[in-house]
Structures are given as C-alpha cells and as structure tokens.
C-alpha cells in the first residue's frame, strides 16, 4: 500500500512514502532511490488534509483524488488549473514569469533550509547534502554582518 497516497487514518501525523505512482504507470513502483521516507505533518497540513476528507471514506481511498474520485491526474491538473492560474498571476503582476509545479519543490526545500537542519531537509526531500549546498543553500539568504 502506498502511504504517500493513503493515510493510516485521518488523524494524520506523518506520511510514510514507500512507493511511487507515476501518472503514466498503472501500478505503483519503487521510489526513485528505493528508500522510504516518513514525512511529518504539521498542524497546518493536518488541517488541510482533514478539510479534504470526504464524509464516507475508507483506508484505501486516495488522499488527493481526481475529479471523478480516482487517481489524481497531474497532467489534467497542470493543464486545466495550474497553468491558467499562474499565467493569470503573471498578467496581474503578482509574479514575474511562469513557474511550473516543480518549482514548489524548490521553494519548499529553500524555505525548509531556513528552519530545519540540512540533514533533516536532505532526508525529507531525498536529496544529498551536497545537492542541498550546491543548489539550495544560500540562494535566499540575506547576509547580515554582525557588529564586532
């Protein structure tokens, strides 16, 4: 069972990510690095997940469902919702240019580095410490020189 898609219960404390379920594959497969990740849910994420809970649900239901209740369709979401929304934000001057959904991962990693240890971010994002330092650490920092 794919714990990244199925919660153990709706009092979610963490997701256990053990499998990948790419949109172009009909069956779950091993994660890219063949490792499991326990991803804790803070109170805000728990509230979001609870707000999406249907009245009638079972342990085997998807947490993030498609329009008809089945698997979430990444391509459908990107085409029908994400891209038009982001393009409108560009037109309205809220953001400078189009950003794909994958940029959310980059933003999360960068922000997580402002609050968590590099070791914890490395574990949660499943990237090496070297990759964190090379591509993320220091990208959003404001360097303040202390008084000596």
N, C-alpha and C positions, 0 to 999 in steps of 0.2 A: 504494500500500500504506500502511496506517495504522500508522505506527511507534509510536503510543501503545498499540496492541494487539498488535503483532508485534515481538518483539525482533530486532535484527540477528543476534544469536547469544546463547547463554546465558552468555557472559562479559560480561554487560551492564555497560556503563559509563554509558550515558545512553539515555533515550528521546528520539526525535525525534517530536514531536507535530505532525502536519501536517493531520489530518482529525478530524472529529467523527463519532461513530456513535451518534446518539441512539436510545433503545430503541424509539421509535415510528416510526423510519425504517428501511427495508430496505437502503438504500445509504449508504455514507459520504458526507459533505458537508464543505464548507469549515468551518474553525473559525469561531467567532463573530466574531473580529476579523480573519480572513483572514491570520493570521500563524502561522509555525512557531515552536515552542519546543523547544530542546534542554534536557531536564531531566536533570541528572546523578544517578546513583545512588550513594549512599554504601555502605560495606561492609555495613551492616545491611540496607539494601534489597536489595542484591545477594544476600545470604544468604537473605532471604525469597523472592525470585524463584526462586533455584536450588532451594529446598525444595519449590516447587510444580511443578517441571519433571517432566513425565511421562517414563517410560523411552523411549517411542517418540514423537518429536515431529518436526515439520517447521517450517521457517521461517514458514509461513503459518498456523500454529496460533495461537489466541488465548492470550494470557498469562493473562488472567483469564477462565476458562471458566464456562459454565453447568453445571448438574447433569448434563446429557446431553452435555457437551463442546462445545456450540455457543457462541453469544454469551452473555455474562454478562447476566442479566436483572435489572436494577436493581429493578424493582417486586417481583419474586419475592423477591429478597434482602431488601428492606426489610420486606416483609410477613411472611415466614417466619422471618427470622433477626434482623435489626436491631431492629425494634420490640419483639418479645418480650424480647430481651436487655436493651435499655435500660429497658423497663418493670420488669423484674426488678431491675435496679440501683437504680431509684427505690425500689421496695418494700424492698430491703435497706439503704437509706440510703446507698448508695455515691455517688449523685448526687442533686441536689435535684429535678430535673424532667426531663421527656422532651426529648431533643435529637435533631434529625433528622441524617441523614448529612451534610447540607450544613454542619453545624457543624464537621465535621472540617476543611473548607477554612478556616474562620475560625480555628480553633485552629492549623492549620499556618502560616497567614500571621502570626498573632500571635507564635508561637514562632520562626518564621524571622526576624522582625524583631529578636529578641533575639540573633541570631547572625550575620546577614548584613546587607549594606548595603541600604538601601531600594531602590536601583537594581536590585540582584540579585533581591530579592523581587518587585519590580514586574514584572521580566522573567519570572520563573518562574511567578508567579500570573496574569500577563497582566492586571494592573490598573494604573492610572496611579499615579504617585507621589502625586498629590493625593488619590486614593481611599485609599491607604495611610495617609496622615497623618490624613485625616478620620475613617476608620472603624476603624483598627487601631493605629496608633502611640500609645503612651501608655496603652492600655487595660489592660495587665497590668503596667505598670512599678511598681516600688517606688521612690519618690524618696528618696534618701539625701542629706541635706545634709552636705557636707564640712566639716571643721573649717577655719577660716580663720586 
